[in-house]
Amino acid sequence: MSRTSLFPSSSSPSTSCSRPTPTGSTRRGLLYVTGAGVLWGTTGVAVQLVRESTTLTPTGIGFYRLAIGAVVLVALVAHRLGPVLAALRSHPVALVLVGVGLGGYQALYFVAVAAGGVGVATVVSLGLAPVLIFGWESLRARRLPGRTMLGALTAGIIGLVLITVSVGQPGATAPRPLLGLLAAFGSGVGYAASTVLSRHAAQRVAPMTLTTVSAVVGALALAPIALAEGIGVPARLAPVGLLVHLGVVTTAVAYALFYAGLRSITGSAAALSTLAEPLTAVLLAGWLVGESLPAPVVVGGVLLLGAVSVVHLTPGKPTLPESRPSRKGDPGKVTPER
């Protein structure tokens, strides 16, 4: 197995993401994005545990997460830096915006975790994204989403509301719930915008390239604030291991899966599939850091799983526009990873 075979990519030039099939690339893309959501669901608990054992601020943790992920990703693509640099030259604004957005909404999410608890931070920030993206895509297309997707969205939002009103009361794990809610709202807006931008970038940039550039740019964006606040970490296995988990698993692997999935599904379907993240986060928060898990949270979790299942099981149609030829070639076709 090659170093890059862990990450999905096109296998031949004839495989184009502009014509996904219901049982092929579309469903595979949903699986990739849902898998990324499950991995991201471990982030909030890891952040809480790092905060308990270090003096790192949320921005400092975010910097380490992206910096470690960037180091791993650069090492993986070191033998083909040419395509990475070429993509950065071809799409500098889009890639920089995706990276800055990644760093920004992640830092706000970590602030929300510290102030309002893992459960509220995750469900609020993730719950806003499908609504905003659905609205944006519907506005651009000048039509409402289909009834099945609207039903799945409604079920997911009801689940999010049930979870939100049941967790995050003032206490040891949520010392400043209002600040936490505001930071989670800002994180949700940033996540929605970044998803829309990264989905467009993912059509023309290979997943590993997009993941690498966004992690590097995100780390550089957070570096000045993190350095000013202090980034000292005690030389102990637990905090170092948690930071490595944040960088490798929840950044390098998860974002590679996410960007690969975005090549064959809509941004709204991606946001809905990542609703697996808040369910994972709330379950882990109740188990590992003592956040409560009352009956409404369980019901909300079932609704979230139902929403994700509907997205996976609904027969799909081509979700990306047919590519249009130009004098310089076909800009709609994704260049396969080599």
LOVOTI-476112 format. One record per residue (C-alpha): x, y, z negated; residue number from 1; residue in one letter. Coordinates in nm, 2 decimals. Example, Ala and Ser with C-alpha at 12.3 -4.5 7.8 and 13.67 -1.06 7.14 Angstrom:
<atoms>
ATOM_1.23_-0.45_-0.78_1_A
ATOM_1.37_-0.11_-0.71_2_S
</atoms>
This chain:
<atoms>
ATOM_0.00_0.00_0.00_1_M
ATOM_0.14_0.34_0.10_2_S
ATOM_0.16_0.63_-0.14_3_R
ATOM_-0.13_0.80_0.03_4_T
ATOM_-0.36_0.50_0.07_5_S
ATOM_-0.52_0.57_-0.26_6_L
ATOM_-0.68_0.87_-0.09_7_F
ATOM_-0.95_0.83_0.18_8_P
ATOM_-0.86_0.96_0.52_9_S
ATOM_-0.96_0.92_0.88_10_S
ATOM_-0.80_0.61_1.03_11_S
ATOM_-0.80_0.71_1.40_12_S
ATOM_-0.83_1.01_1.62_13_P
ATOM_-1.17_0.88_1.74_14_S
ATOM_-1.32_0.90_1.40_15_T
ATOM_-1.49_1.23_1.38_16_S
ATOM_-1.67_1.37_1.08_17_C
ATOM_-1.91_1.56_1.30_18_S
ATOM_-2.12_1.25_1.36_19_R
ATOM_-2.16_1.06_1.03_20_P
ATOM_-2.39_0.76_1.02_21_T
ATOM_-2.63_0.67_0.73_22_P
ATOM_-2.44_0.36_0.64_23_T
ATOM_-2.10_0.48_0.73_24_G
ATOM_-1.92_0.81_0.66_25_S
ATOM_-2.22_0.99_0.50_26_T
ATOM_-2.28_0.72_0.24_27_R
ATOM_-1.90_0.68_0.18_28_R
ATOM_-1.88_1.05_0.14_29_G
ATOM_-2.15_1.05_-0.13_30_L
ATOM_-1.96_0.77_-0.31_31_L
ATOM_-1.64_0.97_-0.30_32_Y
ATOM_-1.80_1.28_-0.44_33_V
ATOM_-1.99_1.09_-0.71_34_T
ATOM_-1.66_0.92_-0.81_35_G
ATOM_-1.50_1.26_-0.84_36_A
ATOM_-1.79_1.37_-1.06_37_G
ATOM_-1.74_1.08_-1.30_38_V
ATOM_-1.37_1.15_-1.32_39_L
ATOM_-1.44_1.52_-1.38_40_W
ATOM_-1.68_1.42_-1.66_41_G
ATOM_-1.38_1.32_-1.87_42_T
ATOM_-1.23_1.67_-1.85_43_T
ATOM_-1.43_1.85_-2.13_44_G
ATOM_-1.35_1.59_-2.39_45_V
ATOM_-0.99_1.59_-2.30_46_A
ATOM_-0.98_1.97_-2.33_47_V
ATOM_-1.14_1.95_-2.67_48_Q
ATOM_-0.88_1.70_-2.79_49_L
ATOM_-0.59_1.90_-2.65_50_V
ATOM_-0.72_2.21_-2.83_51_R
ATOM_-0.74_2.02_-3.16_52_E
ATOM_-0.38_1.91_-3.13_53_S
ATOM_-0.21_2.22_-2.98_54_T
ATOM_-0.23_2.59_-2.98_55_T
ATOM_-0.30_2.61_-2.60_56_L
ATOM_-0.57_2.85_-2.49_57_T
ATOM_-0.83_2.74_-2.23_58_P
ATOM_-0.64_2.92_-1.96_59_T
ATOM_-0.32_2.75_-2.07_60_G
ATOM_-0.48_2.41_-2.05_61_I
ATOM_-0.62_2.49_-1.71_62_G
ATOM_-0.27_2.60_-1.59_63_F
ATOM_-0.12_2.27_-1.71_64_Y
ATOM_-0.39_2.07_-1.54_65_R
ATOM_-0.34_2.23_-1.20_66_L
ATOM_0.04_2.25_-1.23_67_A
ATOM_0.07_1.88_-1.31_68_I
ATOM_-0.17_1.80_-1.04_69_G
ATOM_0.02_2.02_-0.79_70_A
ATOM_0.35_1.85_-0.88_71_V
ATOM_0.20_1.50_-0.82_72_V
ATOM_0.04_1.61_-0.49_73_L
ATOM_0.34_1.78_-0.36_74_V
ATOM_0.55_1.47_-0.43_75_A
ATOM_0.29_1.26_-0.24_76_L
ATOM_0.30_1.48_0.07_77_V
ATOM_0.67_1.57_0.05_78_A
ATOM_0.75_1.36_0.36_79_H
ATOM_0.49_1.55_0.57_80_R
ATOM_0.51_1.91_0.45_81_L
ATOM_0.49_2.03_0.81_82_G
ATOM_0.11_1.97_0.84_83_P
ATOM_0.06_2.13_0.50_84_V
ATOM_0.24_2.45_0.60_85_L
ATOM_0.07_2.45_0.94_86_A
ATOM_-0.27_2.43_0.77_87_A
ATOM_-0.18_2.71_0.54_88_L
ATOM_-0.07_2.92_0.83_89_R
ATOM_-0.38_2.84_1.03_90_S
ATOM_-0.64_2.90_0.75_91_H
ATOM_-0.46_3.12_0.49_92_P
ATOM_-0.76_3.31_0.37_93_V
ATOM_-0.99_3.01_0.33_94_A
ATOM_-0.73_2.80_0.15_95_L
ATOM_-0.62_3.07_-0.08_96_V
ATOM_-0.98_3.15_-0.17_97_L
ATOM_-1.05_2.79_-0.25_98_V
ATOM_-0.74_2.77_-0.47_99_G
ATOM_-0.82_3.09_-0.66_100_V
ATOM_-1.18_2.98_-0.70_101_G
ATOM_-1.06_2.65_-0.84_102_L
ATOM_-0.84_2.81_-1.10_103_G
ATOM_-1.11_3.07_-1.19_104_G
ATOM_-1.41_2.85_-1.24_105_Y
ATOM_-1.20_2.59_-1.42_106_Q
ATOM_-1.07_2.85_-1.66_107_A
ATOM_-1.42_2.97_-1.73_108_L
ATOM_-1.54_2.61_-1.78_109_Y
ATOM_-1.26_2.56_-2.04_110_F
ATOM_-1.37_2.88_-2.22_111_V
ATOM_-1.73_2.74_-2.22_112_A
ATOM_-1.61_2.41_-2.37_113_V
ATOM_-1.42_2.59_-2.64_114_A
ATOM_-1.71_2.82_-2.73_115_A
ATOM_-2.02_2.62_-2.66_116_G
ATOM_-1.93_2.26_-2.67_117_G
ATOM_-1.87_2.00_-2.39_118_V
ATOM_-2.23_1.92_-2.33_119_G
ATOM_-2.37_2.27_-2.27_120_V
ATOM_-2.06_2.38_-2.08_121_A
ATOM_-2.08_2.09_-1.84_122_T
ATOM_-2.46_2.07_-1.78_123_V
ATOM_-2.50_2.45_-1.74_124_V
ATOM_-2.21_2.50_-1.50_125_S
ATOM_-2.30_2.19_-1.30_126_L
ATOM_-2.67_2.25_-1.31_127_G
ATOM_-2.64_2.60_-1.15_128_L
ATOM_-2.44_2.48_-0.85_129_A
ATOM_-2.70_2.26_-0.67_130_P
ATOM_-2.96_2.54_-0.71_131_V
ATOM_-2.73_2.81_-0.57_132_L
ATOM_-2.60_2.59_-0.29_133_I
ATOM_-2.95_2.47_-0.19_134_F
ATOM_-3.06_2.83_-0.18_135_G
ATOM_-2.76_2.93_0.03_136_W
ATOM_-2.79_2.65_0.28_137_E
ATOM_-3.17_2.70_0.31_138_S
ATOM_-3.12_3.07_0.36_139_L
ATOM_-2.87_3.02_0.63_140_R
ATOM_-3.08_2.75_0.80_141_A
ATOM_-3.40_2.95_0.75_142_R
ATOM_-3.58_2.64_0.62_143_R
ATOM_-3.66_2.46_0.30_144_L
ATOM_-3.48_2.14_0.21_145_P
ATOM_-3.67_1.81_0.27_146_G
ATOM_-3.91_1.69_0.01_147_R
ATOM_-3.69_1.40_-0.10_148_T
ATOM_-3.40_1.63_-0.17_149_M
ATOM_-3.62_1.88_-0.34_150_L
ATOM_-3.76_1.61_-0.56_151_G
ATOM_-3.41_1.48_-0.65_152_A
ATOM_-3.30_1.84_-0.73_153_L
ATOM_-3.61_1.89_-0.95_154_T
ATOM_-3.54_1.57_-1.14_155_A
ATOM_-3.18_1.66_-1.18_156_G
ATOM_-3.26_2.01_-1.31_157_I
ATOM_-3.52_1.88_-1.55_158_I
ATOM_-3.26_1.64_-1.68_159_G
ATOM_-3.01_1.93_-1.72_160_L
ATOM_-3.27_2.14_-1.91_161_V
ATOM_-3.34_1.86_-2.15_162_L
ATOM_-2.97_1.81_-2.22_163_I
ATOM_-2.91_2.18_-2.25_164_T
ATOM_-3.18_2.25_-2.51_165_V
ATOM_-3.07_1.94_-2.71_166_S
ATOM_-2.70_2.00_-2.75_167_V
ATOM_-2.47_2.29_-2.83_168_G
ATOM_-2.63_2.43_-3.14_169_Q
ATOM_-2.40_2.65_-3.35_170_P
ATOM_-2.15_2.44_-3.54_171_G
ATOM_-1.80_2.29_-3.54_172_A
ATOM_-1.81_2.19_-3.18_173_T
ATOM_-2.00_2.51_-3.06_174_A
ATOM_-1.88_2.80_-3.26_175_P
ATOM_-1.99_3.07_-3.01_176_R
ATOM_-2.28_2.93_-2.81_177_P
ATOM_-2.37_3.26_-2.64_178_L
ATOM_-2.02_3.31_-2.51_179_L
ATOM_-2.02_2.95_-2.41_180_G
ATOM_-2.34_2.99_-2.21_181_L
ATOM_-2.21_3.30_-2.03_182_L
ATOM_-1.88_3.14_-1.94_183_A
ATOM_-2.06_2.83_-1.82_184_A
ATOM_-2.29_3.04_-1.60_185_F
ATOM_-1.98_3.22_-1.45_186_G
ATOM_-1.82_2.88_-1.40_187_S
ATOM_-2.13_2.75_-1.22_188_G
ATOM_-2.14_3.05_-0.98_189_V
ATOM_-1.77_3.01_-0.91_190_G
ATOM_-1.81_2.63_-0.86_191_Y
ATOM_-2.09_2.68_-0.61_192_A
ATOM_-1.90_2.94_-0.41_193_A
ATOM_-1.59_2.73_-0.41_194_S
ATOM_-1.79_2.42_-0.29_195_T
ATOM_-1.93_2.62_0.00_196_V
ATOM_-1.58_2.75_0.10_197_L
ATOM_-1.41_2.41_0.05_198_S
ATOM_-1.67_2.23_0.25_199_R
ATOM_-1.60_2.45_0.55_200_H
ATOM_-1.22_2.41_0.50_201_A
ATOM_-1.25_2.04_0.47_202_A
ATOM_-1.38_2.01_0.83_203_Q
ATOM_-1.04_2.13_0.96_204_R
ATOM_-0.79_2.04_0.69_205_V
ATOM_-0.71_1.69_0.58_206_A
ATOM_-0.82_1.60_0.22_207_P
ATOM_-0.47_1.56_0.08_208_M
ATOM_-0.36_1.89_0.24_209_T
ATOM_-0.66_2.08_0.10_210_L
ATOM_-0.62_1.93_-0.24_211_T
ATOM_-0.25_2.01_-0.26_212_T
ATOM_-0.27_2.37_-0.14_213_V
ATOM_-0.57_2.44_-0.37_214_S
ATOM_-0.40_2.30_-0.67_215_A
ATOM_-0.08_2.49_-0.61_216_V
ATOM_-0.27_2.82_-0.55_217_V
ATOM_-0.49_2.76_-0.85_218_G
ATOM_-0.19_2.70_-1.07_219_A
ATOM_-0.01_3.02_-0.95_220_L
ATOM_-0.33_3.22_-1.00_221_A
ATOM_-0.36_3.11_-1.37_222_L
ATOM_0.02_3.12_-1.44_223_A
ATOM_0.05_3.49_-1.54_224_P
ATOM_-0.24_3.47_-1.79_225_I
ATOM_-0.12_3.14_-1.93_226_A
ATOM_0.24_3.26_-1.98_227_L
ATOM_0.12_3.57_-2.16_228_A
ATOM_-0.09_3.36_-2.40_229_E
ATOM_0.17_3.10_-2.45_230_G
ATOM_0.21_2.75_-2.31_231_I
ATOM_0.41_2.57_-2.58_232_G
ATOM_0.31_2.21_-2.62_233_V
ATOM_0.43_1.98_-2.91_234_P
ATOM_0.64_1.69_-2.80_235_A
ATOM_0.38_1.43_-2.90_236_R
ATOM_0.24_1.15_-2.69_237_L
ATOM_-0.13_1.23_-2.74_238_A
ATOM_-0.14_1.59_-2.61_239_P
ATOM_0.11_1.53_-2.34_240_V
ATOM_-0.08_1.22_-2.23_241_G
ATOM_-0.41_1.41_-2.22_242_L
ATOM_-0.25_1.69_-2.01_243_L
ATOM_-0.11_1.43_-1.77_244_V
ATOM_-0.46_1.27_-1.75_245_H
ATOM_-0.61_1.62_-1.67_246_L
ATOM_-0.35_1.68_-1.40_247_G
ATOM_-0.33_1.34_-1.23_248_V
ATOM_-0.68_1.18_-1.28_249_V
ATOM_-0.91_1.48_-1.29_250_T
ATOM_-0.72_1.69_-1.05_251_T
ATOM_-0.51_1.50_-0.80_252_A
ATOM_-0.73_1.19_-0.76_253_V
ATOM_-1.07_1.36_-0.82_254_A
ATOM_-1.02_1.65_-0.59_255_Y
ATOM_-0.88_1.43_-0.32_256_A
ATOM_-1.20_1.22_-0.34_257_L
ATOM_-1.42_1.54_-0.35_258_F
ATOM_-1.26_1.70_-0.05_259_Y
ATOM_-1.27_1.38_0.15_260_A
ATOM_-1.64_1.34_0.07_261_G
ATOM_-1.71_1.70_0.18_262_L
ATOM_-1.60_1.61_0.53_263_R
ATOM_-1.92_1.41_0.59_264_S
ATOM_-2.19_1.55_0.37_265_I
ATOM_-2.35_1.89_0.30_266_T
ATOM_-2.24_2.11_0.02_267_G
ATOM_-2.58_2.07_-0.15_268_S
ATOM_-2.56_1.69_-0.14_269_A
ATOM_-2.21_1.71_-0.28_270_A
ATOM_-2.32_1.93_-0.57_271_A
ATOM_-2.61_1.70_-0.65_272_L
ATOM_-2.39_1.39_-0.64_273_S
ATOM_-2.15_1.55_-0.89_274_T
ATOM_-2.44_1.56_-1.14_275_L
ATOM_-2.28_1.24_-1.26_276_A
ATOM_-2.02_1.47_-1.42_277_E
ATOM_-2.25_1.61_-1.70_278_P
ATOM_-2.39_1.27_-1.78_279_L
ATOM_-2.04_1.13_-1.82_280_T
ATOM_-1.93_1.44_-2.02_281_A
ATOM_-2.22_1.43_-2.27_282_V
ATOM_-2.18_1.05_-2.33_283_L
ATOM_-1.81_1.09_-2.40_284_L
ATOM_-1.87_1.40_-2.61_285_A
ATOM_-2.11_1.21_-2.83_286_G
ATOM_-1.87_0.92_-2.86_287_W
ATOM_-1.53_1.08_-2.90_288_L
ATOM_-1.58_1.43_-3.05_289_V
ATOM_-1.90_1.38_-3.25_290_G
ATOM_-2.14_1.59_-3.04_291_E
ATOM_-2.50_1.48_-3.10_292_S
ATOM_-2.69_1.26_-2.85_293_L
ATOM_-3.06_1.29_-2.93_294_P
ATOM_-3.34_1.12_-2.74_295_A
ATOM_-3.40_1.42_-2.49_296_P
ATOM_-3.03_1.39_-2.39_297_V
ATOM_-3.09_1.02_-2.31_298_V
ATOM_-3.40_1.11_-2.10_299_V
ATOM_-3.22_1.39_-1.93_300_G
ATOM_-2.93_1.15_-1.85_301_G
ATOM_-3.17_0.90_-1.69_302_V
ATOM_-3.32_1.18_-1.47_303_L
ATOM_-2.97_1.28_-1.36_304_L
ATOM_-2.89_0.93_-1.27_305_L
ATOM_-3.21_0.90_-1.08_306_G
ATOM_-3.13_1.22_-0.88_307_A
ATOM_-2.79_1.09_-0.79_308_V
ATOM_-2.94_0.75_-0.69_309_S
ATOM_-3.20_0.92_-0.46_310_V
ATOM_-2.92_1.10_-0.28_311_V
ATOM_-2.73_0.77_-0.23_312_H
ATOM_-3.03_0.57_-0.12_313_L
ATOM_-3.21_0.82_0.11_314_T
ATOM_-3.15_0.74_0.47_315_P
ATOM_-2.91_1.00_0.61_316_G
ATOM_-2.90_1.20_0.93_317_K
ATOM_-2.60_1.38_1.08_318_P
ATOM_-2.53_1.67_0.84_319_T
ATOM_-2.26_1.85_1.03_320_L
ATOM_-2.31_2.05_1.35_321_P
ATOM_-2.19_1.89_1.67_322_E
ATOM_-1.85_2.02_1.77_323_S
ATOM_-1.83_2.27_2.05_324_R
ATOM_-1.54_2.26_2.30_325_P
ATOM_-1.32_2.56_2.35_326_S
ATOM_-1.03_2.65_2.57_327_R
ATOM_-0.79_2.55_2.29_328_K
ATOM_-0.95_2.22_2.22_329_G
ATOM_-1.23_2.10_1.99_330_D
ATOM_-1.23_2.30_1.66_331_P
ATOM_-1.50_2.09_1.52_332_G
ATOM_-1.30_1.77_1.51_333_K
ATOM_-1.11_1.69_1.20_334_V
ATOM_-0.75_1.60_1.25_335_T
ATOM_-0.69_1.26_1.09_336_P
ATOM_-0.44_1.22_0.81_337_E
ATOM_-0.12_1.07_0.93_338_R
</atoms>
